[in-house]
Amino acid sequence: MGAITQVVPHVIPHRVHINGSDAGEIQLRVRGASGQTANILEAQNSAGTTLFSIDASGNMTIAGSISAVVSETITGNIDLTGNLTVNGNTTLGNVSSDTITFVGTPTFQTAISLTQALTSTSSITSATLAVTGSATVGTNLVVGATTSTQGLTVTGTATFLGAVNFPSGLQITNDDNLIFGTTNAAGTATLMQYDTAETVDCFKVGVDETSRRVMIMDYGDINTNSALSAATNPTLSIFAATYDANDRIDFYHTGTAGVINVGSGAAAFDVLTNGSTFVSFNTNGTFLMYGGSSGYSNWQTGGSNVGLQFRNLLTTSTTNAGYNFINDASGSTGNSASSGTQVFANFDAKVNQSGTAGMIGLRVKNIETSLGSGTSYIFQGLAGTTGATEMFSIRNTGDTAITQAAVSAGRIAFTLTGGAHTAVVAESITHSHAAQTITITGAYATQRFVNIAQPTISAASALTVTTASTVDFNAAPTVASSAVITNANILNMGGAVTMAGAASATYSGINIDAHTVTDSTTTQITSACFAAGVRVGQITVAQSGGAVTVDAAASLYINAAPTAGASVTLTNAYALWIDAGAARFDGRILGTQGADVASATNLTLGTDGNAFELTGTTKVDLISNVGWQEGSIITLIANESVTIDSGTATSGTNVQILLAGGAGTDFAMTANDTLTLMLCSTTAGGQAWREVSRSAI
């Protein structure tokens, strides 16, 4: 042992100084008494406060700072109340059961490598930190930073190979990664990052590019193999508590469509509101919606392209009805309401468009790759107390049917209200029935393209309806503001028609079939005309802006008789033909004088009248009967002296003239004389233009 030297206090500032002389001996040894309980060694300040102590068990307590500049090995526990500064390497613990506890706030200026458990009730600050065992941090763990107000702030790299608990939270700085996996590589690691490179900063998860899956399951199912294959796209898989590979839901996007993939189960995908099923997508492709009790619409949907799509791929033969969409109101009571309108299906489509964009509010597309014997509908509306009466339907073939229910006080079955269009520069048709073509494979009697059946008005007693019409056209188009209509028609018909003519063929612009009108009473009818195939009322021509002259108006106007087209011989053409029955004209009959006709041996008269001025002096022997029928009356008016022959024999269509006095008694007409003739025939004399009357002026 080295020598102990007594030191005089006022000469050298040490009370005890041990100067060792033998390097192989312990320089200072303090041995406790048997059963020692007090500290074996203490160092106190002048106030008697213990600054350093070693208790009977060998534990060291230091109240101040420790500065160690050389390597030290301490086998026992170190209880440090003050600060500990270690400039060299420090190894704490040598077996797995050792525990390192920091009651204060340790600061490590260099890297820390912990192979065993780390427990700190305060914060820890270090440049870098690698924990092989578990790490429990009571408050803040700061790596590479001087201050932190979060649970964990990582500026550098932190590696935890065991369990890590952060009761106050874990913070990773912007654009740094929290890495899960043995290596930081695309195929073996999953990353978490708060990315500020985005337009709006956001949190991201980068899955490994081998499995491409993130799984959520019960705590107890961790480290259990689900046996799922690798996903093609990043996928979120959520498992049921049963942890069966089929009892899960996957969310991913293929690059062209978003996908929700559900495993087994009768209800493949349910949407719940307040714990109750609101929407259910079933594994058989059906879709169910459950309405609430608040009176609101059961379903609302929207989207930039397709808001709601139903697709049914039924490939098996079945005798049962298959439904893509059912709003089932078959319950015993259904919905109840005392006011308002109950809406069971509502589609509100809204879009802002420009350029050549278009919009479809509702599209129904039926595709029948093969046809069955049943009726297929694009739309069918059923109503009535049992919901079994078809009120409106559109079949796949385009057939449309409307059935109106019997209601008190009556109701309009169909109303079409045209829009108040503006900036119109071409024809705008409110209702158009486009041309159609039908191909027949057999002959039949009647083909109608528009048919309005006869309505019936019934009454329990003698009640009068003054006017009833099967079809009523209210009025012709009228003008407003500065508009001008040149021709206004209540009904306009006409157009080129091609017919395969037969001997009995007829064409009619308007045809009124022969029919019977039955009077159900015995009261004498004294109206001007009880039954008329066509009745034309009086038209009043009025003016609202001042005096005006209208040259001509007619209740019935016929422009001209039919005319023959190319390669057609039209034997008789009439502007008006009353085929049978008496014709009554209660008003004046106004005839028209035709154009002047030059005298000729065989005279041909125009079709523009029944009275003609005869010019020239050539003797007239015969008059053509072309365009005339027996009973026709003509009047010739001489413009100058001309002779009308009597008795010259008929030649073809040029017919003889028979004047009063018989053959050879010619009429030498002078200017202003008239001769009236009738085309007629007798058994004895045949057809001739026979004199009715003459005047010699």
C-alpha positions, 0 to 999 in steps of 0.5 A: 500500500502507498504511504499516507501523508499528513498535509498541513492545511495552510500549506497545501489545500488538501486534508488527505493526500494519498500518493501511491508508490506501488502500482500493483496495490490498491491505493485506497480501500474502505471496508464496512463493518459487519452488517453495515447499513450506513454509507461506506463512503460519503463526500459532503459540502460545508453545509453537510449535504451529501454530494457523493456516496457509496452505500453498503450494497455498492450503489453510487449516488452522485448529486453533482456532475461526473466528468470521465475522460477515461474508460471506466467500468462500473459493475454495480448500479449508478444512481445519478441525481445530477448531470453525467457527462461522458466524453468517451465510450459508455457501455451500460449493461452486460446481460439481457436482464440489465435495465437502464433507467434515466430519472433526469434528462440525459443528453448524448452528444454522440451516437447511442447504441442500445442492445438491451431495454431502454427505459426513461421517465424523462426525455432523451436527446441524442444525435442518432439512436439505434435500439436493438431491444425495446425502448420505452420513453416517458415523454420526449425522445429527440434524435438530432435536434436540441428541443422538441415539444412532440412525442418523437422528433426524427431529423436523422435516422432512428432504427428500432428492432424491438418494441417501441412505446411513445405515450406522448406521440411520435413525430417524423419531420416533413419529407422524412420516412418512417420505414417498416422492413429490414431494408429501405428498398422498394421491394422489401419496405413500406414507408410513411411520409408527410409529403410537402411536394404535393400541391397540398401537403399530405400524408402518404403510405408507400407499400412494398412493391412485392406484396403491394398490400396493407392489411388491417386485422385483429391484434391476435391475427398479427403474424398469421399467414392469410395466404393471399397472393401479391396484389397488382396495384396498391391494395388496402385489405380489411379482415373480419374478426374471424380472419378468413382470407375470404372474409375481407374487403379490398380497396384499390384502383386498376388505373382505369377504374376504382375497385371494391373487392369483397370476399364471401358472404350473402351481403357482399358490401353494406353501407350503414347509417346509425348501425342500420343497413342503408345500402346493400350490394349482394354477391349475386349482383343485386343492389338494395336500398333501405329508406329512412323514416324522415320523409327524405328521398331514399337515395341521392347520387351524383358524378362527373360521368356516371352517378349510378350504374346498374349492370345485370349479367344473367346468363342462366335460364330462369322462370323467375323475374330478375331485378337490377333495382327494386324500391320495394314498397310491398309491405303491409302499410307502405309509406304514410303521408297526409300532405306533400309529395312522396318521392321514391326515386329522384334524379337531379342532374346538374352540369356546367357545359361548354363547346359541343358538350351534351347531357343525358339526365337518364339513360336506359340501355337494354341489350337483348343478344337473343330474344325470348317470347316474352315482352321486353320493356325499356320502361313500364309504369304500374299503378293502382291500388295493387300496383298491377295496372300498366299506366305507361310503358315503352317496349324495347321495340319502341312501342309506347302505351299510355293508359289513363285511369278513371278519375272524378272530374276528368283529366288530360291524358297527355299534355305537350307544352312547347317551349318559348324558343328564342333566336329561331332562324329556321323551322322549329317543330314542336311535335314531329312524327318522322317518316317510317317504312314498313315491309309487308309479307302478306296482303291485308285490308287496312293500314293506318299510321295514326289512329284515334279511336272513337270516344264516348260521352256517357251520362246518367240523365239528360245532360248536354254537351254543346260541342264534342270533337274527336280532334280539335285544332284550336287555331292557326299560328298567330303573330306577335310583336313585329312578326309576319306570317305569309300563309297561316294554316290550321291544318296543312297536308300534302306531299309526293305520294307513290302508288302501285295503281290498280283499276280501282285505285283512289288517292285522297288528300282528305278522305271521309269514309262512308259512315252512319250517324244515329240519332238516339232521340225522336225529336225533329231536328230543324238545324240548317244542316244536321249531318255534314261530311265536311262543315266549313264555318264562316270566317271573319277577316278582321284588322287591328291596325287600321283600314286594309283591303283584302282582294278575295277570301273564301270559306272553301278554296280550290286552287285548280284541277289535277294536272297530268305529269310526264307520260300520264294521260288524264282523261278528265280533271275536275277541281270539284266533282260531286259524283252523285246527289243534288248540289244546293247553292243558297248563295250566288254562283259566280262563273268565270269567262275564259280566255278569248278563243280564236275561231276555227273549223274545229274549235277547242275551248279552254278549261278556264271558264264556260263563257268565251269571247270568239275572235276571228271570222273563220267558220266554226263547224265542230267543237271538241268535247275533250274536257267536257261531259254531257250536261256541260253548258257553254256560251260563245260571244262574238267579237266580230262577224263569224258563222256557226255551222249547224249539222256538220257530222261529228269527227272523232272528238270534234262534235257536231253543232245542232242549232234551232231549225236543224241542219243547214240553218247556220247562225251568222253571228255579228259583234256582241251576239251570243250563243249558248250550247249544251253538250248532250246526247239523244238516242235518235241524234247521238251526241251534239252541242245543242242550242239552248239559247241565242241573242242577236244584238 
